[in-house]
Amino acid sequence: MTTENLDNNCKKSIMTIEEVSQFLHKSQSWVYKNWKILGGRKLGGSLMFPDKEDLYERLFSERKRVEIR
């Protein structure tokens, strides 16, 4: 598989704390406190989050809800 094929197959993007904070209209400290619930992963000392669609699904799915105050 070439790099070009890999790029075409990877349509999802990774979000940073800043992007999640802006997307949810919450502070960065709130995102840090709730990173596990939001589906964040630690990679090399940095927190990374799924794309907006996956994050939205995680927040508003019927099986698991996160309260945003």
Residue pairs with C-beta under 8 A, 6 or more apart in sequence:
12 50
12 51
12 53
12 54
13 51
14 48
14 49
14 50
14 51
15 23
15 48
15 49
15 50
15 51
15 52
15 55
16 46
16 47
16 48
16 49
17 28
17 31
17 32
17 35
17 47
17 49
18 28
19 49
20 26
20 31
20 38
20 40
20 49
20 55
21 27
21 28
21 30
21 31
23 52
23 55
24 30
24 31
24 68
26 68
31 38
31 40
32 47
34 66
35 47
35 49
37 66
38 49
38 55
38 58
38 59
38 66
39 49
39 50
39 54
39 55
39 58
40 47
40 48
40 49
41 47
41 48
41 49
42 48
49 55
50 58
58 64
58 66
59 65
59 66
59 68
